[in-house]
């Protein structure tokens, strides 16, 4: 039986306090994690933006939006990794309708 796949979109907001290199390393880390567990359909890098409100005393974040296809179990694991990774200010994962 073929594995059921679903489409998702995740928005990641990274801290800029450790510089652009650390942001690029985190973007690469999460893109690799997603591609190892599914298929990346699109990556939209919004770049540095002023936050609507300060998060942890930071007023600027680096935004990346990734659309991907994976097994339904993966987003929970991705969310867990977001929560334990330094440098991730906010993240959101939503299921997309086909």
DSSP file (Angstrom, degrees, kcal/mol; ACC not computed):
  #  RESIDUE AA STRUCTURE BP1 BP2  ACC     N-H-->O    O-->H-N    N-H-->O    O-->H-N    TCO  KAPPA ALPHA  PHI   PSI    X-CA   Y-CA   Z-CA
    1    1 A X              0   0    0      0, 0.0     2,-0.1     0, 0.0     3,-0.1   0.000 360.0 360.0 360.0 132.8    0.0    0.0    0.0
    2    2 A X        -     0   0    0      1,-0.1     2,-0.2     0, 0.0     0, 0.0  -0.392 360.0-105.4 -72.1 145.8    1.4    3.4   -1.0
    3    3 A X        -     0   0    0     -2,-0.1     2,-0.3     1,-0.1    -1,-0.1  -0.506  34.4-117.8 -71.8 135.1    2.2    5.9    1.8
    4    4 A X        -     0   0    0     -2,-0.2    68,-0.5    -3,-0.1     2,-0.3  -0.572  32.3-163.8 -74.6 132.2   -0.4    8.7    2.0
    5    5 A X        -     0   0    0     -2,-0.3     2,-0.3    66,-0.2    66,-0.2  -0.889   5.3-168.4-117.1 150.0    1.2   12.1    1.3
    6    6 A X  E     -A   70   0A   0     64,-2.8    64,-2.3    -2,-0.3     2,-0.4  -0.948  22.5-115.6-134.9 157.0   -0.2   15.5    2.2
    7    7 A X  E     +AB  69  96A   0     89,-0.5    89,-2.7    -2,-0.3     2,-0.3  -0.756  36.5 175.2 -95.6 138.7    0.7   19.1    1.2
    8    8 A X  E     -AB  68  95A   0     60,-3.3    60,-2.5    -2,-0.4     2,-0.4  -0.902  21.2-151.3-135.8 162.8    1.9   21.5    3.9
    9    9 A X  E     -AB  67  94A   0     85,-2.6    85,-3.1    -2,-0.3     2,-0.4  -0.997  13.8-168.8-134.9 134.3    3.2   25.0    4.2
   10   10 A X  E     -AB  66  93A   0     56,-2.7    56,-2.7    -2,-0.4     2,-0.5  -0.977   8.8-158.0-125.6 138.8    5.5   26.2    6.9
   11   11 A X  E     -AB  65  92A   0     81,-2.4    81,-1.9    -2,-0.4     2,-0.4  -0.962  12.6-168.2-112.0 128.0    6.5   29.7    7.8
   12   12 A X  E     -AB  64  91A   0     52,-2.9    52,-2.1    -2,-0.5     2,-0.5  -0.959   8.0-165.2-118.3 133.9    9.8   30.1    9.8
   13   13 A X  E     -AB  63  90A   0     77,-2.9    76,-2.6    -2,-0.4    77,-1.5  -0.972  15.5-163.0-118.3 117.1   10.9   33.3   11.5
   14   14 A X  E     -AB  62  88A   0     48,-2.6    48,-2.2    -2,-0.5    74,-0.2  -0.722  21.8-109.4-103.2 149.1   14.5   33.3   12.5
   15   15 A X  E     -A   61   0A   0     72,-3.1     3,-0.2    -2,-0.3    46,-0.1  -0.482  17.1-159.2 -70.5 141.0   16.4   35.5   14.9
   16   16 A X  S >  S+     0   0    0     44,-0.7     3,-1.8    -2,-0.2    -1,-0.1   0.422  70.1  96.0 -98.0  -1.2   18.8   38.0   13.3
   17   17 A X  T 3  S+     0   0    0      1,-0.3    -1,-0.1    43,-0.2     3,-0.1   0.746  84.3  48.5 -67.8 -22.1   20.8   38.5   16.5
   18   18 A X  T 3> S-     0   0    0      1,-0.3     4,-0.5    -3,-0.2    -1,-0.3   0.299 117.5-109.9 -98.7  10.0   23.5   35.9   15.6
   19   19 A X  H <>  -     0   0    0     -3,-1.8     4,-1.4     1,-0.2    -1,-0.3  -0.043  36.3 -64.0  89.7 169.6   23.9   37.3   12.1
   20   20 A X  H  > S+     0   0    0      1,-0.2     4,-2.8     2,-0.2     5,-0.2   0.819 124.7  61.3 -65.1 -34.6   23.1   36.3    8.6
   21   21 A X  H  > S+     0   0    0      1,-0.2     4,-2.1     2,-0.2    -1,-0.2   0.913 105.1  46.8 -62.2 -42.2   25.4   33.2    8.6
   22   22 A X  H  X S+     0   0    0     -4,-0.5     4,-2.0    -3,-0.2    -1,-0.2   0.869 111.8  52.0 -69.0 -33.9   23.5   31.6   11.5
   23   23 A X  H  X S+     0   0    0     -4,-1.4     4,-2.7     2,-0.2    -2,-0.2   0.942 110.0  48.5 -63.8 -47.0   20.2   32.4    9.7
   24   24 A X  H  X S+     0   0    0     -4,-2.8     4,-2.4     1,-0.2    -2,-0.2   0.876 109.9  52.5 -61.4 -37.4   21.5   30.7    6.5
   25   25 A X  H  X S+     0   0    0     -4,-2.1     4,-2.4     2,-0.2    -1,-0.2   0.906 111.0  46.9 -64.3 -41.2   22.7   27.7    8.5
   26   26 A X  H  X S+     0   0    0     -4,-2.0     4,-2.6     2,-0.2     5,-0.3   0.902 110.7  51.7 -67.7 -40.9   19.2   27.3   10.0
   27   27 A X  H  X S+     0   0    0     -4,-2.7     4,-2.5     1,-0.2     5,-0.2   0.937 112.9  45.8 -59.8 -46.2   17.5   27.7    6.6
   28   28 A X  H  X S+     0   0    0     -4,-2.4     4,-2.5     2,-0.2     5,-0.2   0.913 111.1  53.2 -62.0 -43.0   19.7   25.0    5.2
   29   29 A X  H  X S+     0   0    0     -4,-2.4     4,-2.3     1,-0.2    -2,-0.2   0.935 113.7  41.0 -58.8 -48.5   19.2   22.8    8.2
   30   30 A X  H  X S+     0   0    0     -4,-2.6     4,-2.6     2,-0.2    -1,-0.2   0.867 113.3  53.0 -73.0 -35.0   15.4   22.9    8.0
   31   31 A X  H  X S+     0   0    0     -4,-2.5     4,-2.5    -5,-0.3    -1,-0.2   0.908 112.3  46.1 -63.6 -39.7   15.3   22.6    4.2
   32   32 A X  H  X S+     0   0    0     -4,-2.5     4,-2.4     2,-0.2    -2,-0.2   0.916 112.0  51.1 -66.8 -42.8   17.4   19.5    4.4
   33   33 A X  H  X S+     0   0    0     -4,-2.3     4,-1.1    -5,-0.2    -2,-0.2   0.922 113.2  45.1 -59.5 -45.0   15.2   18.1    7.2
   34   34 A X  H >X S+     0   0    0     -4,-2.6     4,-0.7     1,-0.2     3,-0.5   0.926 114.1  47.7 -66.6 -44.5   12.1   18.7    5.1
   35   35 A X  H 3< S+     0   0    0     -4,-2.5     3,-0.3     1,-0.2    -1,-0.2   0.829 108.7  55.3 -69.0 -29.1   13.6   17.2    2.0
   36   36 A X  H 3< S+     0   0    0     -4,-2.4    -1,-0.2     1,-0.2    -2,-0.2   0.783 118.2  34.7 -68.9 -26.0   14.9   14.2    3.9
   37   37 A X  H << S-     0   0    0     -4,-1.1    34,-0.7    -3,-0.5     2,-0.3   0.331 134.7 -21.4-111.2   5.2   11.3   13.5    5.1
   38   38 A X  E  < S-C   70   0A   0     -4,-0.7     2,-0.4    -3,-0.3    32,-0.2  -0.884  83.3 -60.9-177.8-152.6    9.3   14.6    2.1
   39   39 A X  E     -C   69   0A   0     30,-3.0    30,-2.8    -2,-0.3     2,-0.6  -0.986  34.8-136.6-126.2 127.7    9.5   16.8   -1.0
   40   40 A X  E     +C   68   0A   0     -2,-0.4    28,-0.3    28,-0.2     3,-0.1  -0.735  21.2 179.6 -82.5 123.7   10.0   20.5   -1.1
   41   41 A X  E     -     0   0A   0     26,-2.7     2,-0.3    -2,-0.6    27,-0.2   0.795  65.6  -6.0 -93.0 -33.8    7.6   22.0   -3.6
   42   42 A X  E     -C   67   0A   0     25,-1.8    25,-2.9     2,-0.0     2,-0.5  -0.961  51.9-156.0-162.6 141.4    8.6   25.7   -3.3
   43   43 A X  E     -C   66   0A   0     -2,-0.3     2,-0.6    23,-0.2    23,-0.2  -0.991  11.8-172.9-122.1 123.7   10.8   27.9   -1.1
   44   44 A X  E     -C   65   0A   0     21,-3.5    21,-2.9    -2,-0.5     2,-0.8  -0.936   7.4-160.9-119.1 107.6    9.9   31.6   -0.8
   45   45 A X  E     +C   64   0A   0     -2,-0.6    19,-0.2    19,-0.2    -2,-0.0  -0.790  13.7 177.3 -92.8 112.1   12.5   33.6    1.1
   46   46 A X  E     -     0   0A   0     17,-1.3    18,-0.2    -2,-0.8    -1,-0.2   0.738  30.6-158.6 -83.2 -24.0   10.9   36.9    2.3
   47   47 A X  E     -C   63   0A   0     16,-1.8    16,-2.8     2,-0.0     2,-0.3  -0.414  45.0  -0.9  81.7-156.3   14.2   37.9    4.0
   48   48 A X  E     +C   62   0A   0     14,-0.2     2,-0.3    -2,-0.1    14,-0.2  -0.543  69.1 169.3 -78.3 128.3   14.6   40.4    6.8
   49   49 A X  E     -C   61   0A   0     12,-3.1    12,-2.7    -2,-0.3     2,-0.4  -0.973  39.1-108.2-136.7 151.3   11.4   42.1    8.0
   50   50 A X  E     -C   60   0A   0     -2,-0.3    10,-0.3    10,-0.2     2,-0.1  -0.653  42.5-121.3 -76.2 132.5   10.4   44.2   10.9
   51   51 A X  E     -     0   0A   0      8,-2.9     3,-0.1    -2,-0.4    -1,-0.1  -0.411   9.8-126.0 -74.4 150.9    8.2   42.2   13.3
   52   52 A X  E    S+     0   0A   0      1,-0.2     2,-0.3    -2,-0.1    -1,-0.1   0.815  96.7   4.4 -65.4 -30.2    4.7   43.5   14.1
   53   53 A X  E    S-     0   0A   0      5,-0.1    -1,-0.2     6,-0.0     5,-0.1  -0.982  96.1 -86.1-150.6 152.2    5.7   43.3   17.8
   54   54 A X  E     -     0   0A   0     -2,-0.3     2,-0.5    -3,-0.1     5,-0.2  -0.340  34.7-161.5 -63.7 139.1    9.0   42.5   19.6
   55   55 A X  E >  S-C   58   0A   0      3,-2.1     3,-1.8     1,-0.2     5,-0.1  -0.990  79.2 -14.4-119.5 120.8    9.7   38.8   20.3
   56   56 A X  T 3  S-     0   0    0     -2,-0.5    -1,-0.2     1,-0.3     3,-0.1   0.897 129.3 -56.6  51.9  43.7   12.3   38.2   23.0
   57   57 A X  T 3  S+     0   0    0      1,-0.2     2,-0.4    -3,-0.1    -1,-0.3   0.623 112.1 125.3  63.9  15.8   13.3   41.9   22.7
   58   58 A X  E <   - C   0  55A   0     -3,-1.8    -3,-2.1     1,-0.1    -1,-0.2  -0.864  39.0-176.1-106.0 141.5   14.0   41.5   19.0
   59   59 A X  E     +     0   0A   0     -2,-0.4    -8,-2.9    -5,-0.2     2,-0.4   0.464  66.6  59.3-113.1  -5.3   12.3   43.7   16.4
   60   60 A X  E     + C   0  50A   0    -10,-0.3   -44,-0.7    -5,-0.1     2,-0.3  -0.978  58.9 179.0-128.4 139.1   13.6   42.1   13.2
   61   61 A X  E     -AC  15  49A   0    -12,-2.7   -12,-3.1    -2,-0.4     2,-0.6  -0.929  28.0-125.3-134.5 161.2   13.1   38.6   11.9
   62   62 A X  E     -AC  14  48A   0    -48,-2.2   -48,-2.6    -2,-0.3     2,-0.4  -0.938  31.0-153.1-109.4 117.0   14.2   36.6    8.8
   63   63 A X  E     +AC  13  47A   0    -16,-2.8   -16,-1.8    -2,-0.6   -17,-1.3  -0.728  18.5 173.3 -99.3 136.3   11.2   35.0    7.1
   64   64 A X  E     -AC  12  45A   0    -52,-2.1   -52,-2.9    -2,-0.4     2,-0.5  -0.991  12.2-161.7-138.1 132.1   11.2   31.9    5.0
   65   65 A X  E     -AC  11  44A   0    -21,-2.9   -21,-3.5    -2,-0.4     2,-0.5  -0.959   9.8-172.8-114.0 128.1    8.1   30.1    3.6
   66   66 A X  E     -AC  10  43A   0    -56,-2.7   -56,-2.7    -2,-0.5     2,-0.5  -0.982  11.3-159.2-124.5 126.8    8.4   26.5    2.5
   67   67 A X  E     +AC   9  42A   0    -25,-2.9   -26,-2.7    -2,-0.5   -25,-1.8  -0.893  28.8 164.3 -98.4 132.0    5.7   24.5    0.7
   68   68 A X  E     -AC   8  40A   0    -60,-2.5   -60,-3.3    -2,-0.5     2,-0.4  -0.961  35.6-135.2-147.3 163.4    6.3   20.7    1.0
   69   69 A X  E     +AC   7  39A   0    -30,-2.8   -30,-3.0    -2,-0.3     2,-0.3  -0.981  41.4 140.0-119.7 129.6    4.7   17.3    0.6
   70   70 A X  E     -AC   6  38A   0    -64,-2.3   -64,-2.8    -2,-0.4   -32,-0.2  -0.941  55.3 -68.6-155.3 175.7    5.2   14.7    3.3
   71   71 A X    >>  -     0   0    0    -34,-0.7     3,-1.3    -2,-0.3     4,-0.5  -0.423  52.3-112.3 -66.8 150.7    3.7   11.9    5.3
   72   72 A X  T 34 S+     0   0    0    -68,-0.5     4,-0.3     1,-0.3    -1,-0.1   0.675 113.4  61.1 -63.4 -16.7    1.1   13.2    7.8
   73   73 A X  T >> S+     0   0    0      1,-0.2     4,-0.9     2,-0.1     3,-0.6   0.772  89.2  72.5 -79.5 -24.9    3.3   12.3   10.8
   74   74 A X  H X> S+     0   0    0     -3,-1.3     4,-2.6     1,-0.2     3,-0.5   0.869  82.9  62.7 -65.4 -42.2    6.2   14.5    9.8
   75   75 A X  H 3X S+     0   0    0     -4,-0.5     4,-2.6     1,-0.2    -1,-0.2   0.846 101.4  54.0 -55.2 -34.3    4.8   18.0   10.6
   76   76 A X  H <> S+     0   0    0     -3,-0.6     4,-1.9    -4,-0.3    -1,-0.2   0.906 111.2  45.5 -64.8 -40.4    4.5   17.2   14.3
   77   77 A X  H <X S+     0   0    0     -4,-0.9     4,-2.1    -3,-0.5    -2,-0.2   0.900 112.0  51.7 -68.1 -41.2    8.2   16.2   14.4
   78   78 A X  H  X S+     0   0    0     -4,-2.6     4,-2.3     1,-0.2    -2,-0.2   0.919 109.7  49.8 -60.0 -44.4    9.1   19.3   12.4
   79   79 A X  H  X S+     0   0    0     -4,-2.6     4,-2.1    -5,-0.2    -1,-0.2   0.893 108.6  52.8 -62.2 -40.6    7.2   21.4   15.0
   80   80 A X  H  X S+     0   0    0     -4,-1.9     4,-1.1     1,-0.2    -1,-0.2   0.905 109.9  48.3 -61.6 -41.5    9.0   19.7   17.8
   81   81 A X  H  X S+     0   0    0     -4,-2.1     4,-0.6     1,-0.2     3,-0.3   0.884 107.9  54.9 -69.0 -38.1   12.4   20.5   16.3
   82   82 A X  H >< S+     0   0    0     -4,-2.3     3,-1.2     1,-0.2     6,-0.2   0.936 106.8  52.3 -54.6 -46.3   11.4   24.1   15.7
   83   83 A X  H 3< S+     0   0    0     -4,-2.1    -1,-0.2     1,-0.3    -2,-0.2   0.773 113.1  42.1 -66.2 -27.2   10.6   24.4   19.4
   84   84 A X  H 3< S+     0   0    0     -4,-1.1     2,-0.6    -3,-0.3    -1,-0.3   0.373  93.7  98.0-101.7   5.2   14.0   23.1   20.6
   85   85 A X  S X< S-     0   0    0     -3,-1.2     3,-1.4    -4,-0.6     2,-0.1  -0.834  71.1-132.2 -99.5 122.5   16.2   25.0   18.0
   86   86 A X  T 3  S+     0   0    0     -2,-0.6     3,-0.1     1,-0.2    -2,-0.1  -0.446  91.4  37.4 -65.1 140.6   17.8   28.2   19.1
   87   87 A X  T 3  S+     0   0    0      1,-0.2   -72,-3.1    -2,-0.1     2,-0.8   0.283  82.6 114.3 100.5 -11.0   17.3   31.0   16.7
   88   88 A X  E <   +B   14   0A   0     -3,-1.4   -74,-0.2   -74,-0.2    -1,-0.2  -0.846  36.4 176.7 -94.2 111.8   13.7   30.1   15.7
   89   89 A X  E     -     0   0A   0    -76,-2.6     2,-0.3    -2,-0.8    -1,-0.2   0.930  67.0  -8.4 -78.4 -47.4   11.5   33.0   16.9
   90   90 A X  E     -B   13   0A   0    -77,-1.5   -77,-2.9   -35,-0.0     2,-0.3  -0.984  61.3-176.7-147.7 154.0    8.3   31.7   15.5
   91   91 A X  E     -B   12   0A   0     -2,-0.3     2,-0.3   -79,-0.2   -79,-0.2  -0.989   3.1-171.7-151.1 154.5    7.0   28.9   13.3
   92   92 A X  E     -B   11   0A   0    -81,-1.9   -81,-2.4    -2,-0.3     2,-0.4  -0.989   3.7-166.9-147.6 136.1    3.8   27.8   11.8
   93   93 A X  E     +B   10   0A   0     -2,-0.3     2,-0.4   -83,-0.2   -83,-0.2  -0.993  12.7 179.5-125.6 126.8    2.8   24.7    9.9
   94   94 A X  E     -B    9   0A   0    -85,-3.1   -85,-2.6    -2,-0.4     2,-0.3  -0.966  27.3-124.1-127.1 145.4   -0.5   24.5    8.0
   95   95 A X  E     -B    8   0A   0     -2,-0.4     2,-0.4   -87,-0.2   -87,-0.3  -0.684  27.7-145.2 -82.5 137.6   -2.0   21.7    5.9
   96   96 A X  E     -B    7   0A   0    -89,-2.7   -89,-0.5    -2,-0.3     2,-0.2  -0.812  15.4-116.1-104.0 144.9   -3.0   22.8    2.4
   97   97 A X              0   0    0     -2,-0.4   -91,-0.0     1,-0.1   -89,-0.0  -0.535 360.0 360.0 -76.2 146.9   -6.0   21.5    0.5
   98   98 A X              0   0    0     -2,-0.2    -1,-0.1   -91,-0.0    -2,-0.0   0.487 360.0 360.0 -60.4 360.0   -5.2   19.6   -2.6
